[in-house]
């Protein structure tokens, strides 16, 4: 080990880790196109509004700020890189605050655990609602500690502001209400509810969420109706779905977080009277229980649980430091470190060059490639269709909002309409396809067969106009098919 590394203080080592991680993601930020969610939320910023169909508005407002500095793939990724760096710093401070008697290296260990998770690194590269929620959730944990210890007016005001901003980030921030209730209960602070300050915090939170209520009032409360049905897609709970979801969590966060985090959680339940322990559990358990149980009804995407695992990192770091003398713990940490290095190398190297030797259209990151070229090709074909007298203007179509997000972002400001029957944000932005609509239908991937025609929700006729293979000279990552379609029928 270089001599200067041995001389680093815990603070210096933590800052160096955060800076190195941020620099790595910055260097990779222009290596691939925007993902489904990145493009969708970039459109939020382009079409700024009080709220949106499937998410609250904060991510759109943040993207609108980012768009003031550029719209390249790199420009759209600078803000999440900065936000995740801030999250890592707050985690360092929170860990030292919750466990002041532990080793001074505990904050560094906690940040290292966070940085070891592939999913956290991706959240720190791609703007998702979870990106600001992670920062706000950890800040709330920090403020909750102050509320329990001192309970000054400013602490309650900050608590209200953070709850409101978290609600503007993601609807699942509703778990933070349970976090606050558990923290006050376990900390023996329910008596503070007799003062006016908690209720002032509630008022502040309510004022901050007014944009969500206003937008939904204008749109028939569609966000709340969508969320009520989302996540309960299957009628019965199945163990297989639960186990597959947990397997995805293990791969996404790694054994350092998933395995040791689970062990730390169990140990924490036995030592819940310690303030640092129950504060971590108050934030982590509601999130992990919500998505753990829900994964039996519908597969849980790995990033949905990010706040829960982040909340466990201080507790996991503490658990590891106490048991570091055990040979199996040290061996497990080394194995988890090797997994993290290999997993991060595999994923991030694909941003440099997609080197995996797989058959055409089977690369796991294929949806990051080709959409900008596909949008440009679709625009040229749309312009070639022209607008005959009496005919509606040609627009771009695709059959799923996930394809529409990339197509609409890279073809902006051309409208992109979705031909499925689901009402979503694209219907709000660009309207639903009308009878007689015409334009270029973009299908992906590997679909060259002419789509069904003549029925409801279909075109009267479609003709294959072009095909685009995106990739290298050796491998095709994505195949796009372009159809000229006429006479849409509702």
Secondary structure, DSSP 8 states (H G I E B T S, - for coil): --HHHHT--HHHHHHHHHHHHHHHHHHHTTSS---HHHHHHHHHHHT--S--SSS-SHHHHHHHHHHTS--STTHHHHHHHHHHHHHHHHHHHHHHHHTTTS-TTHHHHHHHHHHH-HHHHHHTTS--HHHHHHHHHHHHHHHHHHHHHT--HHHHHHHHHHHHHHHHH-GGGGHHHHHHHHHHHHTT-GGGGGSSHHHHHHHHHHHHTHHHHHHHHHTTTHHHHHHHHTT--SSS--HHHHHHHHHHHHHHH-HHHHHHHHHHHHHHHHTTTSHHHHHHHHHHHHHHHHHHHHTTTS---GGGGHHHHHHHHHHHHHHHHHTTTSHHHHHHHHHHHHHHHHHHHHHHHHHH-------TT--TTGGGSSHHHHHHHHHHHHHHH---TT----EEEESSHHHHHHHHHHTTTS-EEE-SS---HHHHHH----TT--EEEEEESS--S---BSSTTEEEEEEEEEEEEEE-SS-EEEEEEEEEEEEEE-
